[in-house]
Amino acid sequence: MTVYRKKICLIYTGGTVGMVRSARGYVPDNARFREELAAIPDLHSPEAPACDLVIFDPLLDSSDIAVLRTTCAATTATAKATE
């Protein structure tokens, strides 16, 4: 019997979890998001689902997001779900 490992897809578009302080105020930073994920021990457990990480480039500031970018995020999620 083949055992399949569960999978999840994390799509980081920008926003609070990856914000860092800068001279322009808080801005999204994909390195910060990766650091936050690395600090969660349960994500590195053999029992944890395989994680497919998608990081938008450029990252989006949720206070300045347009409909087109929201559609892009939805399209990315749909594409990943059908892989």
Secondary structure, 3 states (H helix, E strand, C coil): CCCCCCEEEEEECCCHHHEEEECCEEEECHHHHHHHHHCCHHHHCCCCCEEEEEECCCCCCHHHCCHHHHHHHHHHHHHHHCC
